[in-house]
């Protein structure tokens, strides 16, 4: 049966009310809240720039210089010589996160954490008895501000895809609503790289085929899309129509994260394959940095031209989120494959055995008996 665009379906069925709430520059905002001397100044939370440190969060003042989370701290300092670097205090951030998530769960049990500072909520039915998702979002934002002194941005929409994009529309302290009747006009203005998983290289590949806006996806066949983005073709096509039927899943807990790409033309040069693996590994490390995770295991995936697919992995007793270390381990795993000797159709990098601390397991077992937030 042919699937119809979300906007049309929602007119005849129940409209879901999905929120995506994202704390504004969370770690940096916490530090500015707790230290008045940091307010109004370019602040980053992260590691030592002389020891391959990475930016975990940047204040909005720092962002005006081009400083963003997950970039090397050494680069951040070059972009903004007046940058103030604060060492992270993840115990403090987790405690505040637990306060915020307690507010969410007062409203609905359908809360899906994505990280310490963002979550999806399904408020179609809610304990406040609010009939409008925007009213719930306003009350949650106010409750967060009153309890923590921090701001959050919220997106309200009929599905997760649109709600997440909406939450970033008017940051900081923003609130954007995409009602069913606005979905099509909203989609019209979205560039293709607004989508999850569409990085610079994938976006360039799509644009080379005339796919600049999300709606341009609609004019290409599934076969063409599969050549460009592999197994993500159907997902991309659905999003181009505003379709996202994923439920808000409160049991969802991310055990791994990864990045992969199917290439339009098979890769044959080992140097290019190494470059691709290195970039994917750094993308995954950036994911770890943003979500305050460490990983013990690095895995690569290689699919040859005949569709034979293999994986190779390396585990270490001490978890890490250092981009250089993760990239080096991923590239080294290529030596255990035939990449460069056989044409490669697909490459991927993933991290597993995620931890929220670098402490040995024996210490973790007794250090904290409080339940930890499930993170995506």
C-alpha distance (Angstrom), angle and dihedral (degrees) to the residues before:
residue distance angle dihedral
X1 . . .
X2 3.80 . .
X3 3.79 114.2 .
X4 3.80 115.4 -129.9
X5 3.79 126.4 -147.3
X6 3.79 116.4 -82.1
X7 3.80 92.6 -117.9
X8 3.82 91.1 61.8
X9 3.79 95.6 43.2
X10 3.78 92.8 50.6
X11 3.80 91.7 58.5
X12 3.79 91.0 64.7
X13 3.79 100.9 33.9
X14 3.78 137.4 47.3
X15 3.77 113.6 -64.4
X16 3.79 111.9 -128.5
X17 3.79 116.9 -140.6
X18 3.80 107.3 -144.2
X19 3.79 123.9 177.6
X20 3.78 127.6 -162.8
X21 3.79 110.1 -164.9
X22 3.78 120.9 -170.3
X23 3.80 124.1 -178.0
X24 3.81 110.9 -128.7
X25 3.85 113.7 -108.4
X26 3.79 84.4 -30.5
X27 3.82 106.0 -167.9
X28 3.80 93.6 36.8
X29 3.81 92.3 45.5
X30 3.80 90.7 52.3
X31 3.81 90.4 53.4
X32 3.80 92.0 47.6
X33 3.79 90.2 48.8
X34 3.79 92.4 51.9
X35 3.81 96.5 42.3
X36 3.82 114.1 43.8
X37 3.82 90.1 -166.7
X38 3.82 88.5 69.7
X39 3.79 96.6 53.8
X40 3.78 115.8 113.9
X41 3.80 91.5 11.4
X42 3.82 132.2 107.6
X43 3.80 103.4 -94.9
X44 3.78 131.4 173.7
X45 3.77 130.8 -175.3
X46 3.78 114.2 -144.6
X47 3.79 149.3 79.8
X48 3.78 136.8 -38.1
X49 3.83 112.4 -70.4
X50 3.81 90.0 -143.1
X51 3.82 91.7 55.5
X52 3.80 102.6 49.9
X53 3.80 91.8 -89.3
X54 3.79 120.0 175.8
X55 3.81 130.6 -145.5
X56 3.81 109.6 -108.2
X57 3.80 94.9 -179.6
X58 3.80 137.5 -3.9
X59 3.80 129.0 -154.5
X60 3.77 117.8 -124.0
X61 3.80 88.8 -108.1
X62 3.81 89.0 58.4
X63 3.79 92.1 46.5
X64 3.80 91.1 63.2
X65 3.83 86.1 69.2
X66 3.81 92.2 52.6
X67 3.80 94.5 -99.0
X68 3.79 111.9 147.9
X69 3.78 137.4 170.3
X70 3.81 117.9 -85.1
X71 3.82 95.9 26.4
X72 3.82 118.2 120.0
X73 3.79 111.7 -87.0
X74 3.80 89.9 -131.0
X75 3.80 89.2 60.9
X76 3.80 91.2 46.2
X77 3.81 90.6 55.8
X78 3.80 90.7 50.3
X79 3.79 90.4 51.6
X80 3.80 92.5 47.8
X81 3.83 115.2 20.4
X82 3.83 90.4 -175.5
X83 3.80 91.4 57.3
X84 3.81 116.4 139.6
X85 3.81 112.3 -143.1
X86 3.80 119.5 -154.3
X87 3.78 122.6 -171.0
X88 3.82 111.0 -122.4
X89 3.79 122.4 -105.3
X90 3.78 102.8 -162.6
X91 3.80 94.0 174.7
X92 3.80 88.0 61.9
X93 3.79 92.6 45.6
X94 3.80 91.9 49.7
X95 3.81 91.5 50.7
X96 3.81 91.3 53.1
X97 3.79 90.5 44.1
X98 3.78 90.0 55.3
X99 3.81 89.6 53.7
X100 3.79 90.9 51.8
X101 3.81 94.1 46.6
X102 3.81 89.6 49.6
X103 3.81 87.0 61.0
X104 3.80 90.6 51.1
X105 3.78 92.6 50.4
X106 3.80 91.7 50.6
X107 3.80 86.2 63.6
X108 3.81 101.9 41.3
X109 3.81 139.2 -8.1
X110 3.82 87.9 -137.6
X111 3.80 98.1 90.0
X112 3.80 119.7 141.0
X113 3.81 112.5 -168.2
X114 3.80 117.1 -146.5
X115 3.80 96.9 177.6
X116 3.79 139.5 -31.0
X117 3.79 90.1 -69.3
X118 3.80 108.0 35.4
X119 3.79 140.0 48.5
X120 3.79 145.9 161.1
X121 3.80 119.9 -120.1
X122 3.79 127.9 -168.9
X123 3.80 103.8 -149.5
X124 3.81 97.4 168.2
X125 3.79 82.6 118.7
X126 3.77 115.4 23.8
X127 3.80 138.7 171.6
X128 3.80 91.4 -118.9
X129 3.79 91.7 61.9
X130 3.80 91.7 -129.1
X131 3.80 114.1 159.5
X132 3.82 95.2 -162.9
X133 3.79 122.2 66.6
X134 3.81 90.5 -148.5
X135 3.82 90.3 59.0
X136 3.81 90.2 53.7
X137 3.80 90.9 48.3
X138 3.81 92.5 51.0
X139 3.79 92.2 50.2
X140 3.81 92.7 47.4
X141 3.81 92.3 49.3
X142 3.81 90.1 50.5
X143 3.81 92.3 47.5
X144 3.81 91.1 51.1
X145 3.80 91.8 50.0
X146 3.80 93.6 47.8
X147 3.81 94.0 46.9
X148 3.80 101.0 39.6
X149 3.78 107.3 15.6
X150 3.81 88.5 -124.4
X151 3.79 133.0 116.0
X152 3.78 130.1 -127.9
X153 3.79 133.5 -167.8
X154 3.79 121.1 -136.0
X155 3.78 136.9 -161.7
X156 3.81 121.6 -160.8
X157 3.80 120.2 -162.5
X158 3.82 143.8 132.1
X159 3.82 92.4 -96.3
X160 3.80 143.6 26.0
X161 3.80 96.9 -107.3
X162 3.79 94.1 56.4
X163 3.81 94.9 38.7
X164 3.80 91.9 55.4
X165 3.78 93.6 50.5
X166 3.80 90.7 45.5
X167 3.81 93.6 54.0
X168 3.79 90.3 61.9
X169 3.78 95.1 47.0
X170 3.83 99.9 89.8
X171 3.79 106.0 18.6
X172 2.97 133.3 -161.6
X173 3.81 108.0 48.2
X174 3.79 90.5 -10.2
X175 3.78 133.2 158.3
X176 3.82 119.8 -166.9
X177 3.79 125.7 176.0
X178 3.80 124.3 -160.7
X179 3.78 106.3 -167.6
X180 3.83 118.8 -165.2
X181 3.80 91.8 -102.5
X182 3.82 90.2 54.0
X183 3.80 97.3 51.0
X184 3.79 97.3 92.7
X185 3.81 95.3 47.0
X186 3.80 89.7 46.7
X187 3.80 92.2 51.3
X188 3.80 90.9 50.2
X189 3.79 91.4 68.0
X190 3.80 100.4 43.5
X191 3.81 118.6 109.5
X192 3.78 114.7 -137.8
X193 3.81 92.4 -113.2
X194 3.81 90.1 62.8
X195 3.80 85.8 83.7
X196 3.78 127.1 95.1
X197 3.75 111.8 -102.2
X198 3.81 94.9 19.3
X199 3.78 102.7 114.8
X200 3.81 127.6 173.4
X201 3.81 95.2 -79.6
X202 3.79 95.3 46.7
X203 3.80 90.3 45.3
X204 3.81 90.3 51.4
X205 3.81 90.3 49.9
X206 3.81 91.2 50.8
X207 3.80 93.3 45.9
X208 3.78 90.6 51.0
X209 3.82 85.4 63.6
X210 3.79 94.4 48.0
X211 3.81 96.2 -95.3
X212 3.79 102.4 131.0
X213 3.80 101.2 135.9
X214 3.76 125.5 43.4
X215 3.80 91.0 -114.5
X216 3.82 89.7 58.0
X217 3.81 86.7 72.7
X218 3.81 88.4 72.2
X219 3.80 93.3 65.9
X220 3.83 93.9 58.5
X221 3.77 127.6 78.6
X222 3.76 122.8 -114.5
X223 3.82 89.1 -113.4
X224 3.82 91.7 58.3
X225 3.79 91.5 46.2
X226 3.80 90.5 50.5
X227 3.79 89.8 54.5
X228 3.80 89.3 52.7
X229 3.81 103.7 40.2
X230 3.80 105.0 10.9
X231 3.79 116.7 -149.6
X232 3.80 91.6 3.5
X233 3.81 92.4 70.1
X234 3.81 97.7 98.5
X235 3.80 91.5 44.3
X236 3.81 90.2 51.3
X237 3.79 91.4 48.9
X238 3.81 92.2 50.5
X239 3.79 92.4 50.1
X240 3.80 90.2 50.3
X241 3.82 85.6 62.6
X242 3.80 94.5 43.8
X243 3.80 91.9 -107.7
X244 3.80 118.4 148.6
X245 3.78 116.5 144.6
X246 3.80 97.5 172.3
X247 3.81 111.3 133.0
X248 3.78 123.5 -131.9
X249 3.79 100.2 -101.0
X250 3.82 116.3 -159.4
X251 3.81 90.3 -172.6
X252 3.80 93.4 56.6
X253 3.80 109.9 121.0
X254 3.76 120.2 171.0
X255 3.80 112.7 -130.2
X256 3.79 94.7 172.8
X257 3.79 143.3 7.3
X258 3.75 131.6 -152.3
X259 3.77 150.4 166.8
X260 3.80 127.4 -145.3
X261 3.78 140.1 169.0
X262 3.80 135.7 -160.3
X263 3.80 110.8 -149.0
X264 3.77 126.2 -136.7
X265 3.82 88.9 -140.6
X266 3.80 122.6 31.4
X267 3.79 114.7 -103.8
X268 3.80 114.9 -122.7
X269 3.81 105.4 164.7
X270 3.79 114.7 86.3
X271 3.81 91.8 -150.1
X272 3.81 91.0 58.6
X273 3.80 91.6 45.6
X274 3.80 89.9 52.5
X275 3.80 90.7 50.2
X276 3.80 91.1 51.8
X277 3.80 93.3 48.5
X278 3.81 91.0 46.8
X279 3.82 91.9 52.9
X280 3.80 93.8 46.7
X281 3.80 91.1 48.7
X282 3.80 90.8 52.8
X283 3.81 90.6 49.0
X284 3.80 89.4 54.0
X285 3.82 90.9 46.9
X286 3.81 88.5 53.4
X287 3.82 88.3 54.5
X288 3.81 89.4 53.4
X289 3.79 92.4 48.6
X290 3.80 93.8 51.1
X291 3.78 92.9 49.2
X292 3.82 96.7 41.5
X293 3.80 92.9 -118.7
X294 3.79 133.1 140.3
X295 3.81 125.0 -156.0
X296 3.78 130.7 -145.9
X297 3.80 97.8 -170.0
X298 3.80 131.1 52.8
X299 3.80 118.1 -167.2
X300 3.80 133.2 -175.4
X301 3.79 128.0 -160.4
X302 3.80 123.7 -153.2
X303 3.80 125.8 -174.7
X304 3.80 115.9 -170.0
X305 3.81 126.6 -148.3
X306 3.81 91.8 -92.0
X307 3.86 89.5 55.8
X308 3.81 93.1 -107.6
X309 3.79 103.9 149.1
X310 3.81 126.6 -159.5
X311 3.78 135.6 175.2
X312 3.78 130.2 -154.1
X313 3.79 125.4 -170.5
X314 3.79 142.2 -175.8
X315 3.81 126.1 -160.3
X316 3.77 128.8 -163.8
X317 3.79 129.5 -165.2
X318 3.81 90.5 -129.9
X319 3.81 115.3 60.0
X320 3.79 120.5 -136.6
X321 3.78 143.2 -176.3
X322 3.81 95.6 -170.4
X323 3.84 107.4 134.3
X324 3.81 94.2 -146.3
X325 3.80 92.8 50.0
X326 3.82 94.5 46.5
X327 3.81 92.1 45.8
X328 3.80 92.3 48.4
X329 3.80 92.0 50.7
X330 3.81 92.4 47.5
X331 3.81 93.8 48.9
X332 3.82 91.1 46.6
X333 3.81 89.6 55.7
X334 3.81 88.7 64.2
X335 3.80 87.2 73.9
X336 3.80 86.7 69.3
X337 3.80 91.9 58.1
X338 3.79 137.2 62.6
X339 3.79 92.5 -115.6
X340 3.79 108.3 142.4
X341 3.81 91.0 27.0
X342 3.79 94.4 58.5
X343 3.83 125.1 36.8
X344 3.79 112.6 -101.3
X345 3.80 123.4 -138.8
X346 3.82 100.5 178.1
X347 3.80 136.9 19.1
X348 3.78 130.2 -171.3
X349 3.79 141.1 173.2
X350 3.80 125.5 -160.9
X351 3.79 138.8 170.7
X352 3.79 125.4 -141.7
X353 3.81 141.6 179.3
X354 3.78 91.1 50.6
X355 3.79 120.7 -160.3
X356 3.79 133.5 -175.1
X357 3.80 92.8 -145.6
X358 3.79 139.7 36.0
X359 3.80 91.9 -135.7
X360 3.82 116.7 119.8
X361 3.78 114.2 -97.1
X362 3.81 92.7 -113.6
X363 3.81 90.5 60.1
X364 3.79 93.3 44.2
X365 3.78 91.6 56.2
X366 3.81 91.7 67.2
X367 3.78 103.7 21.2
X368 3.80 98.7 79.5
X369 3.77 127.7 13.0
X370 3.81 95.3 179.4
X371 3.82 114.8 108.3
X372 3.78 113.4 -103.5
X373 3.77 124.0 -132.0
X374 3.82 113.7 -99.6
X375 3.79 104.9 -115.7
X376 3.78 129.0 -157.6
